[in-house]
Amino acid sequence: MRFIMETKAYMYVVQCADGTLYTGYTTDIERRIKTHNAGKGAKYTRPRLPVTLIYQESFPDKRAAMSAEALFKRKSREEKLTYIKHQQSKLDPEQKTPR
């Protein structure tokens, strides 16, 4: 019998230097943001450095994070920002700032 180890995964949104938004998923937020800012992240973000993390949402596994990412990418910029604002309004003040 094989066991599949699931790790916590995240959907994240960064704001690029040109003001555009980029959405992705990862299992390690800090490492991923460092990778983006080192110019080794997504093709989209490379010419738009630096990026700043503006939102993250945790999921029980990679599949759930990837699904959330796909749904989020279908939203307009305004819908994305409204979603982020709404989600952050539900958090305690200490949790609003990305780590």
C-alpha positions in Angstrom: 0.0 0.0 0.0 1.4 3.4 -1.0 0.8 6.5 1.1 0.5 9.9 -0.5 1.8 12.7 1.7 -0.2 15.8 1.1 1.3 19.1 2.2 -0.4 22.4 2.8 -0.4 24.6 -0.3 -1.2 28.2 -1.0 -2.7 30.3 -3.7 -0.9 33.7 -3.7 -1.2 37.0 -5.5 1.7 39.4 -6.0 1.7 42.9 -7.3 4.3 43.5 -9.9 6.4 46.7 -10.2 4.2 47.9 -13.0 1.1 47.5 -10.9 -0.2 44.3 -12.6 -1.2 41.3 -10.6 0.1 37.7 -10.8 -1.5 34.7 -9.2 0.2 31.4 -8.5 0.3 28.4 -6.2 3.1 27.1 -4.0 3.9 25.0 -0.9 6.4 27.6 0.3 5.4 31.3 0.1 8.7 32.8 1.2 10.8 30.7 -1.1 8.4 31.4 -4.1 8.5 35.2 -3.6 12.3 35.1 -3.3 12.4 33.0 -6.5 10.2 35.6 -8.3 12.4 38.5 -7.1 15.6 36.7 -8.2 14.2 36.7 -11.7 13.8 32.9 -11.7 10.0 32.8 -11.2 7.2 32.9 -13.7 8.0 34.3 -17.2 5.3 36.9 -16.6 6.9 38.4 -13.5 10.6 38.4 -14.7 10.4 41.8 -16.6 8.1 43.2 -13.9 10.3 43.0 -10.8 10.2 43.4 -7.9 7.0 41.7 -6.9 5.2 42.2 -3.6 3.0 39.7 -1.9 -0.5 41.2 -1.4 -2.5 38.0 -0.6 -2.2 34.4 0.3 -4.8 31.7 1.0 -4.0 28.3 2.4 -5.5 25.0 1.2 -5.1 21.4 2.4 -3.3 20.3 -0.7 -1.8 21.2 -4.1 -4.9 20.2 -6.0 -7.2 22.6 -4.0 -4.7 25.4 -4.4 -4.4 24.9 -8.1 -8.2 24.8 -8.5 -8.5 28.1 -6.5 -5.8 29.6 -8.7 -7.6 28.7 -11.9 -10.9 30.1 -10.6 -9.2 33.3 -9.4 -7.4 33.9 -12.7 -10.8 34.0 -14.5 -11.8 37.1 -12.5 -11.3 40.7 -13.7 -8.7 42.8 -11.9 -11.5 44.6 -10.0 -13.1 41.3 -9.0 -9.7 40.1 -7.7 -9.1 43.2 -5.6 -12.6 43.0 -4.2 -12.2 39.4 -3.3 -8.9 40.1 -1.6 -10.4 43.0 0.3 -13.4 40.9 1.4 -11.2 38.0 2.5 -8.8 40.3 4.5 -11.7 42.0 6.2 -12.6 38.6 7.8 -9.1 38.3 9.4 -7.8 39.5 12.6 -5.7 42.7 12.2 -2.5 40.8 12.9 -3.2 38.4 10.1 -3.8 41.0 7.4 -0.1 41.6 6.6 1.4 38.8 4.5 4.3 37.0 6.3 
